[in-house]
């Protein structure tokens, strides 16, 4: 199957059969996921028409083979839920074929007459080629059909075929990192439209995943009051990184518009060099008093807003419990919490011997620290035993990687690394769905 290319139009009407040859229905169309860039879109599945004329969706991960006589599935059990098209999807036969597009190199106006699907090294199916013909005008003869790569035409990306409302509907289903990657591919005008439409919390999540250059452009687009609101919603260490890229005047202008309780931690972070533990740390780790119970600690760890790294450890300090805290007593690993009785006190299981990071610790020292103790988070403590914050491994990696790492695509056939929600659902349901 690797490298096999199949044109879609002849597939319409082909029988769809199970592994034992039992007929399930026939092919009515294929569903593909539109993208904002020019990479070939992934084929998500087949629209199958049952004998009752009901149309259902069969994910491509359940397709074992496609040949001129039939489409064979890996299982004879399929979900009978009716097919409903989603905002980021296109029907290959119903919507893609006959679409008017433009050849990138020559600028010639052409019409899509067929599409060819092919498998990648990762066994995904993508629309790799398009069969196109020059648009007929007046009494001119029909042009010759030519087969071109998907990226050789314009007019078929998500940005081309949907407005801002459609993009927002698609972004609702995506992780912030994937939204950030998609946003970076949009024209600046469309970027501004999307940013204006996102709520502050969602925009803050996306900002944290954007390259520095995009952050600066978009933060400059926002008015000062909204920019301050977005900074307040961001993780303090990410907000401090963003502010650190601005001029002194711009930075102070935004800090003055933030609530004092929100701006104070950022000012502390900005007082350290960005490549030290003080500059990398988050000032909002999980902090507990010594008389807290294991049950209370686990309840804090379960907070869905916490990332996996920061939730891997809780820190025990005498009051006050906000950074910089009272005397730092030690830490408790979440794995240890899971082994203890819920009513036990965290004071009895504190690891007081784990080495601490000073706020001036260099990036090299932090890296060695994580490698030595097999940690994903570590305490940053000053000379007076006050807990200042915690450094997490994701922030260390962010600074170890090249400055433009967010803009570089991984070596894969699917640059975004996205998994379609239909495929995930089908995999979780199993073959008996």
N, C-alpha and C positions, 0 to 999 in steps of 0.2 A: 504493500500500500504506500510505502514511503515515496514521495515525489509524484504519485499518480495525479493526473489532472482530469477532471470530469466537467464537461459543460452542463449547465443547469437546465436549459430549456428542454433538452430531450428527456430529462428526468421526470418531468410532469406527467403524471398518469402511471408511472412505474408502480408495480405492486410492492408493498412493504411486508416482508415476511419475517417470522421468528426463526430461531436457530434450527428448528425442526421442519421448516418449510411451511408452517401454518400461516395463512394470509391474514394480516391484521388490517390493512387498508391500502390506500394508494397515495402517492406523493401529490400534494397540491402546490407546495411552495417550499422554499428554504428561508430561514430567518437568519439575518446577519446583524452584528452589533456595529453601529456607526461609530466612527472615531473622530477626534478633532484634528488629528494629524493625517499624513498621507500614507501611513502604513496600511497594508491590507487588513481589512476587517475580519474578525473571527466569525465563522459560521456557527451559530448557536445550536441549530437543530432543524428538524423537518416538520412542516405542517402536514399532518396525516389526515386524510378524509376516510372515516370509517364507512361501513356499509350503510349505516343509518344517516349518512351525510354530515354527521357531527365531525367537527375539526378539532384535533388535539395536537399537542406539541410533544415531539420526541427529541430529547437532547442528542447532539452528535456523539456524545460519549457512549451512547448505546447503539451507535451504528457500527456494525462489524465490517461492512463492505458495500460498495456501490459498483454495479456492473450493468451492462446494457439491458438485462432482463429483469432486475429487481434490486431493491435496497434491503440488505439483510441486517437484522438486529442481533445484538448479543443476548437478548432475552425476549420471551414472548409476552411478558407482563409489562404493561405500560399504564401510565396515569390517564384516566378518562376525563380529566378536567378539560373544559373547553379552552381553546387557544385564544388568548388575548394579547394583542401587540402592545409592546411597551414603548415609552418615548424615544429611547435611543436605538430602536430596532428598525430595520427595513426588510420588507419582503423582496426577495431577490427577483422573482418573476413578476410579481404584482406591482412593484414600485421602482426597482432598479433598471430592469429592461425597459427600453424606450425612453429612458432619461436622457436629456440633452446635456452634453458636457463639452469641455474644450480640451484639446490636446495641449499639454503644457509647452512643449517645444516649439510647435508651429503656430499655435493659437487657433487652429482650425476647429470649427464647430462640428461636432459629430454626435451621433446617436448610439446609445448602447443597444446592441442587438442580442447579446448573450454574455454570460459570465462564467468563468471557469473556476472551480474550487479545487484546491490541492492541499495535501497534508504537509505540515512542517516537521522538523526534526522532533518536536515535542508531541507529535501525533495529533495536534489540533488541525482542524480544517479552516482554511482562510480563502477569501476571494483573491486569488493571485493575479488573474488575467481578465481582461475585458475584450470582447469582440465588438468593434465599433465600425460604423459606416458614416461617411460624410453626409451631412444633412442635405436633403433634396430641396432645391429651390426652383420654382417655376417649372419649366419643361426640361430641366437638366436630368440626365440619366442617373440612376442610383449608383452611388460610388461603390468601390470595392471594399469588402470587409477586411479589416486588419485586426490582428490580435496584439494588444499592448498590455504592459504591466499596469497594475492598479494605480501606481504613483505617477503614471504618464498622463493622467487626466485630472482636471480640476472640476469641482462642482458636486462632489459626492461625499464630502466630509460632513460630520455632524454640524459644523459651523455653517457650511453652505446650505444645508437642507432644513435647518431649524433655527428659529429665532431664540432670543435670550430666554424666553419662558420654557422652551423645550430643553435648552441646556441646563437650566436650573432643575428641571424635573429629573434629568439624568444625573446631575451632580448629587441629588438627594440620596441616590443609591450607592454612592462611591465613598471610599475612605478619603480623609483629608489629604493624604499624600498623593492619591491619584487625582483628586480635584486640582491640587496645586500643579501637578504635571500637565494636566489638560489645560488649565488656565494659562500656563506659560506659552502654550502653542497658539492661543487666540490672538487676533489683532488687538491692538491697544484699546480701540474704541469698544470692542466687545468685552474686553477685560473689565473696563470701567463699568459697563452695564451690569455685568455679573456681580462685581464687588458691591455696587450700589444696592443690588437686590438681596444679597445675603444678609442674614441677621448677624449681630455682633459676635455671638458665641461661635457660630459656624465660620465666620470670616476669620476669627482669631485662630481657630484650629487650622485653617488653610494657610494663614500667614506663617505659622510655625514651620510649615513644610516648604515654603517658597525659597528660591535662591535669594541672596542678599540684594542683587540688582533689581529683581522684581519687587521685593518688599519695599525698597526705597521709592520706586515709581508709584506703587499703589498707595503707600502711606501719604505721599505728596498729593495724590488725587483727592484723598479724604479731607473734609474740613477738620479743623483742629479738635473740635469737640468730639466728633465721631472717632477720630484717630486715637484720642485719649481713651475713649470707651473700649475700643478694640485692644489697646495695649493693656488695659486693666483685665480684660478677659483672657489674655495670653498667659502662658506659664511665665513666671517672673524672669527666669534665666533666658528664655527666648525673647521676651520683651526687651530685656537689657541688651542682648546682642543686637537687636534691631536699632535701639536708640544709640548704641555705640557706633553705628555706621553713619549717623547724622552729624551735622555741624553742631557746635556747642549751643548756638542760638536756637536752632530747630529743636534740639533735645530739651533745653530748658523750657521752651515754649509749650511743649507737650506735657512735660512733667508738672508744670504749674497748673495745668487743666485737669490733672488726675486727682482723685481723692488722696489726701495725705497718707492714709493708711495703705494705699496701693503704691504710691510713689516712693515712700520711704524705703521699702526693700530694694527697689530698683536703684535708688541712689547709692545704697550700700554695695550692691553688685557692681555698679559702674565705678566704684572707687578702687576696684581691683583690676589688674591686667586680665584681658580676656583669655589668656592662655594659662591661667593659674586656677587652683581649686576654688579660690574665692570668686573668680570671674565665671567659672563653669557651673558652680553649684546652684541648686534651687533652694530658696529660703523657706520652702514649704514642705519639708518632709513630714512623716507621721511621727508626732511627738506625744509621749505619754508620761504621766506622773508615775512614780514608783508604786503607788497604791492602786493602779489600774489593774483590772483582771485580764486574764487571757481572752475571755469572751469579748471584753471591750476592745482589746487590740485587734482581734479578728474582725470585729465589726468595722473598725477603721480601715483595715486592709481591703475589705470587700467593696469599698467605695468605687463605683464603676468609672469615675472620672480620673482615677489614678492610673498611671502607666504601670506596666509590669515591673519595671526596674525599681521605681520608687516604692512600690508595694511589697518589695522583697524583704524589707527590713523596717522595724520600728525603732525609735530612739527614745531612751528613758532619761528624763531630766527632772531636776527639782524645779518648782515653779519659779518664774513664769514659764509657760509652755509655748510661747511664741519666740521665734528667733530674733535676736540672740537670747538664748534661754538662761535659766539658772544653771547650777552646776550640772554638767553632763556626767551621767553615771554609766552609760554603756548602751548596747543595742541588743535586740533580739531578732533573730532571723525568722521569717514567716514559717519556714519549714519546722522550726522548733516549736512555734506556737501551736501548730497542728498536732503535735505529739503530747501536749500538756492538757491537763484537766481545765475546763472553762473557768472554774472558780478560783484557780491558782492566781497569785499575784505575779505580775511581770518582774517585780523586784527580785523574785527568787530564781529567775532564769536568765538574768542579764549577763551578757558577755562583756565583761569589763576589761578584758585583756586585748581585744581586737585593736590593732594599731589605728591611729587617727591621722587624718590629713590636716596639715596646717593650711590656712587660707592662701599662703604664698607658695604652696607646693606646685612645681612645674608640671607640664603635661607629661613629660617623661617619667616623673616620680609617680604621678597618678596611674599611668599605664602599668608600671611595675607593681604598684600596690594592688590593682585589680587582678593582675596575673598571679601574684604571690598568694593572695588569699581566696582566689576563685570567687570573686564577688561581682555583682552588677550594680551595687550602690555602696557608698562609704561616707562616714561622718566627717564633716569639716569643723574642727574645734580650735578656738583661739587659745592664747597662752594662759588665760584666766579660766579655762575649762568651760567656756560658754559654747554651746552648739550653735554654729552660724548657719548651717545648711547641710545639704548632702549632694555629692557628685554622683551622677549615674553614668553607666557605661555608654548610653546612647549619645550623651553630650560629649563624651571623650571621643567617640568615633566620628562625630560631626566635625570635630576640630582636627582629627588625624587625617581624614580624607581630603582630597584636593578641594579647593574653594568652589569649583564648578561641578562637584559630584552629583548634585541634584539635577543638573542639566544633561548629564551623560546617561545614555540609555544602556541597560544591561545587555550583555551578549546573549540575546535570546530572540526567538522569532516574534515574541510578543513584547514590545518594548515597555509597556506599562506594567506587565506582570499581573494584570487584572484577571480575576476569575469571575465569570458571569454568574449572577445569582441563580439563573435557571439551572446551570450545570451543578452548582453547589447543592441546590435543593434536591436534584435528581440523585446525586451521589449519596446524600444523607438518607433519602427515602429507601434506597436499595432497589433491587430488581423487581420487587413485588409491589411497587407503588402503583 
